Amino acid sequence: MVFERKLYQKMLEWKNESCGRSALLIKGARRVGKSTLAEDFAKREYESYLLIDFSAASEEVYRLFSDLSDLDYIFFRLQMIYRVDLIERKSVIIFDEVQQAPLARQAIKHLVKDHRYDYIETGSLLSIKKNIKDIVIPSEETRVQLFPMDYEEFCWALGDKVTVPLLCTAFDKRQSLGDDINRRMMRAFRIYMLIGGMPQAVESYIETNNMSEVDKIKRNILEMYEEDFRKIDSSGRAGILFDAIPAELSKNASRYQVASVVPGSREERVREVLADMQDTMTVYVSYHANDPSAGMSLSRDPDRYKLFLCDTGLFVTLAFKDKDYTENEIYDKLLNDKIRVNLGYLYENMVAQMLRTAGNDLFYYTFPKETSNHNYEVDFLLSNKGKICPIEVKSSGYRTHASLDAFTEKFSGRIRDRYIIYTKDLRQDGDVLYLPFYMTMFL
């Protein structure tokens, strides 16, 4: 299936505004749909296209990019190999999985300057050291990121283009939906949480309506990610850190506790591994902001962070991957809003995913309570118009919000809006806006 993706509009803007002066580089984790989107765009927007899949290209194709002195010959050979007629300024060449062909990526500078055709690159692991060693990264790239399908794209896949615009209107007007509608919306949203936004998983759900089949797809994707981690980090640390994300979040600790996951690891080495993990775009890092302000990146603590998966559907499967099949118990509990308190970290990962997909960097803040050895914790911090917006996530027990109140008192002059994200209907209580989880996408 070819699903409608929001990034398509940005690709159109690139085509119309760039007019061939830059290549489009689509970044993203593996299996988020980069190749499908690029080819669909090429079919719709050009008279012809040539797709080079570098994961399966011949040695001859690879050798073509080792000598750029005769572009006429390169284009002639490519057209002969792929049996495609390229038309000047009306055709596009797709470099799929370009991370596997560093010389082809480096050639973009010269190909764009030649200006005969447009170029789209797709790839993951693009910044991993071995994939950029000894090459010049072209500046003639317009870079965009494709995330897993967001909730609106998921609704589109199910044939629903009405719900999310109506929710957006309710959010803008601060209008409650009513308890009955909210319950139905939360149930529909929990289906999205379980399946996630990987196109293969969504396709399996649409075709089979069988969560066991969906789970098999997600397990295959997770195995692929773990193979990638072994390639980029032979010590095995990256894979161990990845597998431990659900367990670390379930502890409700103030940071990812590396020492308990990979004992004896040096901080410098862990930072390097973490940077490589981020380059795979399979994880999101939320850093502790030591001095919460509009410029939170300036005060982020590089050794104090939480890790989230890029897709909550994958998170569900990873959290229970010790079983042959993610048993129906967890699916049933989520769908029927009977989730145990210690499974609230699923919702926290969902909020992290939605905030990141909406274009927000992730930050959080903790500070000690005066009357005990415990900490206050604000789950997420957003920057908006020179102020900060603290967010507290509540999968249950939403009537009190001590951390949000204490944070407000501590940084009253810096705060713009305050949010509680929870399972109930939208409502305003003083200067706190209570939002159901599915409205996180509008922040």
C-alpha positions as CSV (number, residue, x, y, z in Angstrom):
1,M,0.0,0.0,0.0
2,V,1.1,3.6,-0.7
3,F,0.0,5.8,2.2
4,E,-0.5,9.5,2.1
5,R,2.3,11.3,4.0
6,K,2.5,14.9,5.0
7,L,6.1,15.2,3.9
8,Y,4.8,15.0,0.3
9,Q,3.8,18.7,0.5
10,K,7.3,19.7,1.6
11,M,8.7,17.7,-1.3
12,L,6.5,19.6,-3.7
13,E,7.8,22.9,-2.2
14,W,11.4,21.7,-2.7
15,K,10.7,20.8,-6.3
16,N,9.0,24.1,-7.1
17,E,11.3,26.3,-5.2
18,S,14.7,24.6,-5.8
19,C,14.2,24.0,-9.5
20,G,17.1,21.6,-9.5
21,R,19.5,23.7,-7.5
22,S,19.7,21.2,-4.7
23,A,19.0,17.5,-4.1
24,L,16.4,16.4,-1.7
25,L,17.7,14.1,1.1
26,I,15.0,12.2,3.0
27,K,16.3,11.0,6.3
28,G,14.6,8.6,8.6
29,A,14.7,5.3,10.5
30,R,14.6,2.2,8.5
31,R,11.1,1.0,7.5
32,V,9.4,4.4,7.9
33,G,8.5,4.5,4.2
34,K,11.3,6.7,2.7
35,S,11.7,4.6,-0.5
36,T,8.0,4.3,-1.1
37,L,7.4,8.0,-0.7
38,A,10.3,8.9,-3.0
39,E,9.1,6.6,-5.7
40,D,5.5,7.6,-5.4
41,F,6.5,11.3,-5.7
42,A,8.7,10.5,-8.7
43,K,5.8,8.8,-10.5
44,R,3.4,11.6,-9.8
45,E,5.5,14.7,-10.4
46,Y,7.9,13.8,-13.2
47,E,7.6,12.4,-16.7
48,S,10.1,9.7,-15.9
49,Y,12.4,8.6,-13.1
50,L,15.3,6.3,-12.5
51,L,15.7,4.5,-9.2
52,I,19.1,3.2,-8.0
53,D,18.7,1.0,-5.0
54,F,22.2,0.9,-3.6
55,S,21.3,-2.1,-1.4
56,A,21.0,-4.2,-4.6
57,A,23.0,-2.2,-7.2
58,S,25.6,-3.9,-9.4
59,E,29.3,-3.3,-9.1
60,E,29.2,-1.4,-12.4
61,V,26.7,1.1,-11.0
62,Y,28.9,1.7,-8.0
63,R,32.0,2.2,-10.2
64,L,30.2,4.8,-12.3
65,F,30.5,7.3,-9.4
66,S,34.2,6.8,-8.9
67,D,35.0,9.0,-11.9
68,L,32.8,12.0,-12.7
69,S,34.8,13.4,-15.5
70,D,32.3,12.3,-18.2
71,L,28.7,12.8,-16.9
72,D,27.3,12.1,-20.4
73,Y,28.7,8.6,-20.2
74,I,27.4,8.1,-16.7
75,F,23.9,9.1,-17.7
76,F,24.1,6.9,-20.8
77,R,25.1,3.8,-18.9
78,L,22.4,4.4,-16.2
79,Q,19.7,4.7,-18.8
80,M,20.9,1.5,-20.5
81,I,21.2,-0.5,-17.2
82,Y,17.8,0.6,-15.9
83,R,16.1,0.9,-19.3
84,V,14.8,4.4,-18.5
85,D,14.6,7.4,-20.8
86,L,15.7,10.4,-18.9
87,I,14.3,13.8,-20.0
88,E,16.2,17.0,-19.3
89,R,14.6,19.0,-16.4
90,K,11.6,16.6,-16.5
91,S,13.1,13.5,-14.8
92,V,14.4,12.7,-11.4
93,I,17.0,10.2,-10.3
94,I,16.5,8.5,-6.9
95,F,19.5,7.4,-4.9
96,D,17.8,4.9,-2.5
97,E,19.8,3.7,0.5
98,V,22.5,6.3,-0.4
99,Q,24.4,5.6,2.8
100,Q,25.7,2.5,1.2
101,A,27.3,4.4,-1.7
102,P,29.3,7.3,-0.2
103,L,30.8,8.2,-3.5
104,A,27.4,8.5,-5.1
105,R,26.4,10.9,-2.3
106,Q,29.5,12.9,-2.8
107,A,28.7,13.1,-6.5
108,I,25.6,15.1,-5.8
109,K,27.5,18.3,-5.8
110,H,28.5,17.8,-9.4
111,L,25.3,16.3,-10.5
112,V,23.3,19.2,-9.2
113,K,25.6,21.7,-10.8
114,D,25.1,19.8,-14.1
115,H,21.4,20.6,-13.7
116,R,20.0,18.2,-16.2
117,Y,17.9,16.2,-13.7
118,D,16.5,16.4,-10.2
119,Y,17.9,14.2,-7.5
120,I,16.2,12.6,-4.4
121,E,18.3,10.7,-1.9
122,T,16.9,8.4,0.8
123,G,18.8,6.9,3.7
124,S,19.3,5.9,7.3
125,L,22.5,5.7,9.3
126,L,23.6,8.7,7.1
127,S,26.1,10.2,9.7
128,I,27.6,6.9,10.9
129,K,31.4,7.3,10.6
130,K,32.0,4.5,8.1
131,N,29.3,5.9,5.7
132,I,31.0,9.4,5.5
133,K,34.6,8.4,5.8
134,D,36.9,10.1,3.2
135,I,34.1,11.9,1.4
136,V,32.9,15.5,1.2
137,I,29.3,15.8,2.4
138,P,27.5,17.9,-0.3
139,S,26.1,21.2,0.8
140,E,23.7,21.0,-2.2
141,E,21.2,18.9,-0.1
142,T,17.8,20.0,1.2
143,R,17.4,17.7,4.2
144,V,14.0,16.6,5.5
145,Q,13.1,13.9,8.0
146,L,10.4,11.3,7.6
147,F,9.0,10.1,10.9
148,P,6.7,7.1,11.5
149,M,3.1,7.9,10.5
150,D,1.6,10.3,12.9
151,Y,-1.9,9.9,14.3
152,E,-3.5,12.0,11.4
153,E,-1.7,9.9,8.8
154,F,-2.8,6.8,10.6
155,C,-6.4,8.1,10.4
156,W,-5.9,8.8,6.7
157,A,-4.8,5.2,6.1
158,L,-8.0,4.1,7.7
159,G,-10.0,6.3,5.4
160,D,-10.8,9.0,8.0
161,K,-9.9,12.6,7.0
162,V,-12.5,14.2,9.3
163,T,-11.6,13.4,12.8
164,V,-8.3,15.2,13.3
165,P,-9.4,18.6,11.7
166,L,-12.4,18.5,14.1
167,L,-10.1,17.8,17.0
168,C,-7.9,20.7,15.9
169,T,-10.9,23.0,15.9
170,A,-11.8,21.9,19.4
171,F,-8.2,22.5,20.6
172,D,-8.1,26.0,19.1
173,K,-11.4,26.9,20.7
174,R,-10.6,25.1,24.0
175,Q,-13.9,23.3,23.5
176,S,-14.7,20.0,25.4
177,L,-15.8,17.0,23.4
178,G,-18.0,15.3,26.0
179,D,-17.1,12.2,28.0
180,D,-18.7,9.8,25.5
181,I,-16.9,11.1,22.5
182,N,-13.6,11.3,24.4
183,R,-13.9,7.7,25.4
184,R,-14.4,6.7,21.8
185,M,-11.5,8.9,20.7
186,M,-9.2,7.4,23.4
187,R,-10.1,3.9,22.3
188,A,-9.3,4.7,18.7
189,F,-6.1,6.4,19.8
190,R,-5.0,3.4,21.8
191,I,-5.3,1.3,18.7
192,Y,-2.8,3.6,17.1
193,M,-0.5,3.3,20.1
194,L,-0.6,-0.5,19.8
195,I,0.0,-0.6,16.1
196,G,2.3,2.3,15.7
197,G,3.2,4.3,12.6
198,M,5.4,1.9,10.7
199,P,3.7,1.6,7.3
200,Q,4.2,-2.2,7.2
201,A,2.5,-2.6,10.5
202,V,-0.3,-0.3,9.5
203,E,-0.8,-2.2,6.2
204,S,-0.8,-5.6,8.1
205,Y,-3.5,-4.2,10.4
206,I,-5.7,-3.0,7.5
207,E,-5.3,-6.3,5.6
208,T,-5.7,-8.8,8.5
209,N,-7.2,-6.9,11.5
210,N,-5.0,-9.4,13.4
211,M,-2.7,-8.0,16.2
212,S,-0.6,-11.2,16.1
213,E,0.3,-10.5,12.5
214,V,1.0,-6.9,13.2
215,D,3.3,-8.0,16.1
216,K,5.3,-10.2,13.8
217,I,6.0,-7.2,11.5
218,K,7.1,-5.1,14.4
219,R,9.4,-7.9,15.7
220,N,11.0,-8.1,12.3
221,I,11.7,-4.3,12.3
222,L,13.1,-4.5,15.8
223,E,15.5,-7.3,14.8
224,M,16.6,-5.2,11.8
225,Y,17.4,-2.3,14.2
226,E,19.3,-4.5,16.5
227,E,21.4,-5.8,13.5
228,D,22.2,-2.2,12.6
229,F,23.3,-1.5,16.2
230,R,25.7,-4.5,16.0
231,K,27.2,-3.0,12.8
232,I,27.8,0.4,14.2
233,D,28.9,-0.7,17.7
234,S,30.6,-4.0,17.9
235,S,30.8,-3.8,21.7
236,G,27.1,-4.4,21.8
237,R,26.4,-1.4,24.0
238,A,24.0,0.2,21.6
239,G,21.8,-2.8,21.3
240,I,21.8,-3.2,25.1
241,L,20.9,0.4,25.7
242,F,18.1,0.2,23.1
243,D,16.6,-3.0,24.5
244,A,16.6,-1.5,28.0
245,I,14.5,1.6,27.1
246,P,11.2,0.2,28.3
247,A,12.7,-1.1,31.6
248,E,14.4,2.2,32.3
249,L,11.3,4.2,31.7
250,S,9.3,1.9,33.9
251,K,11.5,2.7,36.8
252,N,10.2,6.3,36.8
253,A,13.8,7.4,37.6
254,S,15.1,10.9,36.9
255,R,17.4,9.7,34.1
256,Y,18.4,6.7,32.0
257,Q,20.7,4.8,34.4
258,V,23.5,3.7,32.1
259,A,25.5,2.2,35.0
260,S,22.8,-0.4,35.7
261,V,22.4,-1.3,32.0
262,V,26.1,-1.5,30.9
263,P,28.2,-1.5,34.1
264,G,31.7,0.0,33.8
265,S,31.1,2.0,30.7
266,R,33.0,5.2,30.4
267,E,30.9,8.4,29.9
268,E,32.8,9.4,26.9
269,R,32.3,6.1,25.1
270,V,28.6,6.1,26.1
271,R,28.2,9.6,24.5
272,E,29.7,8.3,21.3
273,V,27.4,5.3,21.2
274,L,24.4,7.5,22.0
275,A,25.3,9.8,19.2
276,D,25.3,6.9,16.8
277,M,22.0,5.7,18.1
278,Q,20.5,9.1,17.5
279,D,21.8,9.0,13.9
280,T,19.8,5.8,13.3
281,M,16.7,7.9,14.1
282,T,15.2,5.0,16.0
283,V,15.5,6.7,19.4
284,Y,14.7,10.1,20.7
285,V,16.7,11.7,23.5
286,S,15.1,14.0,26.1
287,Y,17.8,15.9,27.9
288,H,17.7,17.4,31.3
289,A,17.6,21.2,31.1
290,N,19.7,22.4,34.0
291,D,18.3,26.0,33.7
292,P,14.9,25.9,32.0
293,S,14.4,28.8,29.7
294,A,13.5,29.6,26.1
295,G,17.0,28.5,25.0
296,M,17.0,25.1,26.7
297,S,19.6,23.5,24.4
298,L,22.1,25.9,26.0
299,S,21.7,24.3,29.4
300,R,21.1,20.7,28.5
301,D,23.0,18.1,30.5
302,P,24.7,15.7,28.1
303,D,25.0,13.0,30.8
304,R,21.5,13.3,32.1
305,Y,18.8,12.1,29.8
306,K,15.9,9.8,29.0
307,L,15.5,7.6,25.9
308,F,12.4,6.9,24.0
309,L,11.6,4.9,20.9
310,C,10.7,6.6,17.7
311,D,7.5,4.6,17.5
312,T,5.3,3.5,20.4
313,G,3.9,0.5,18.5
314,L,7.5,-0.8,18.4
315,F,7.9,0.2,22.0
316,V,4.9,-2.1,23.0
317,T,6.5,-5.0,21.2
318,L,10.0,-4.3,22.6
319,A,8.6,-4.1,26.2
320,F,7.3,-7.6,25.9
321,K,9.7,-9.2,23.4
322,D,10.7,-11.9,25.9
323,K,7.4,-13.6,25.0
324,D,6.9,-15.3,21.6
325,Y,3.9,-13.0,21.0
326,T,3.0,-9.8,22.7
327,E,0.1,-11.4,24.6
328,N,-3.4,-10.2,24.3
329,E,-3.4,-9.0,27.9
330,I,-1.5,-5.8,27.2
331,Y,-3.5,-5.1,24.0
332,D,-6.8,-5.7,25.9
333,K,-5.8,-3.5,28.8
334,L,-4.8,-0.7,26.6
335,L,-7.9,-0.9,24.4
336,N,-10.2,-1.0,27.4
337,D,-8.4,1.7,29.4
338,K,-7.5,-0.8,32.2
339,I,-3.8,-0.1,32.0
340,R,-1.9,-0.6,35.2
341,V,-0.1,2.4,36.7
342,N,3.3,0.9,36.0
343,L,2.5,0.7,32.3
344,G,2.0,4.5,32.2
345,Y,5.5,4.7,30.5
346,L,3.7,3.7,27.2
347,Y,1.8,6.9,27.3
348,E,5.0,8.8,28.2
349,N,6.7,7.4,25.1
350,M,3.7,8.3,23.0
351,V,3.8,11.9,24.2
352,A,7.6,12.0,23.4
353,Q,6.9,10.7,19.9
354,M,4.1,13.1,19.2
355,L,6.1,16.1,20.4
356,R,9.1,15.2,18.4
357,T,7.1,14.5,15.3
358,A,5.5,18.0,15.7
359,G,9.1,19.4,15.5
360,N,9.9,19.9,19.2
361,D,13.2,19.0,20.8
362,L,12.7,17.1,24.0
363,F,13.7,18.4,27.4
364,Y,12.6,17.7,31.0
365,Y,13.4,19.0,34.5
366,T,13.8,17.6,38.0
367,F,14.5,19.3,41.3
368,P,14.5,18.1,44.9
369,K,11.5,18.4,47.3
370,E,12.3,20.3,50.4
371,T,10.4,17.8,52.7
372,S,11.7,14.5,51.4
373,N,14.5,12.7,49.5
374,H,12.3,12.5,46.4
375,N,12.3,14.9,43.4
376,Y,9.7,16.9,41.5
377,E,9.7,16.1,37.8
378,V,8.3,18.0,34.9
379,D,8.0,15.4,32.1
380,F,8.5,17.7,29.1
381,L,9.4,21.3,28.5
382,L,8.5,23.3,25.3
383,S,9.7,26.7,24.2
384,N,7.1,29.1,22.9
385,K,7.6,32.8,22.1
386,G,10.4,33.3,24.6
387,K,8.7,31.5,27.4
388,I,8.6,27.8,28.5
389,C,5.6,25.5,28.6
390,P,5.8,22.7,31.2
391,I,4.0,19.4,30.6
392,E,3.0,16.8,33.1
393,V,1.9,13.4,31.7
394,K,-0.8,11.6,33.7
395,S,-2.0,8.1,32.8
396,S,-4.0,8.1,36.0
397,G,-4.4,10.2,39.2
398,Y,-4.7,13.6,37.4
399,R,-6.4,15.5,40.2
400,T,-3.1,16.6,41.8
401,H,-0.1,18.0,39.9
402,A,2.5,18.8,42.6
403,S,5.4,18.9,40.3
404,L,3.8,21.3,37.9
405,D,2.7,23.5,40.7
406,A,6.2,23.5,42.3
407,F,7.8,24.2,38.9
408,T,5.4,27.1,38.3
409,E,6.3,28.6,41.7
410,K,10.0,28.2,41.1
411,F,10.0,29.7,37.5
412,S,6.9,31.8,37.5
413,G,8.4,34.6,35.4
414,R,9.4,32.2,32.6
415,I,6.2,30.3,32.0
416,R,3.7,30.9,29.2
417,D,1.3,27.9,29.3
418,R,0.9,24.8,31.5
419,Y,-0.4,21.5,30.4
420,I,-1.6,18.3,31.9
421,I,-1.8,15.5,29.3
422,Y,-4.2,12.7,30.4
423,T,-6.9,10.3,29.3
424,K,-10.0,12.5,30.0
425,D,-11.7,15.3,28.1
426,L,-10.2,18.7,27.3
427,R,-10.8,21.2,30.0
428,Q,-9.4,24.4,31.4
429,D,-8.8,24.7,35.1
430,G,-7.4,28.1,36.0
431,D,-4.2,28.5,34.0
432,V,-3.7,24.8,33.5
433,L,-5.0,23.2,30.2
434,Y,-5.9,19.6,30.5
435,L,-5.5,17.8,27.1
436,P,-6.4,14.3,26.1
437,F,-3.4,12.4,24.8
438,Y,-4.6,12.5,21.2
439,M,-4.4,16.3,21.2
440,T,-0.6,16.3,22.0
441,M,0.0,16.6,18.3
442,F,-1.2,20.3,18.4
443,L,1.4,21.5,20.8
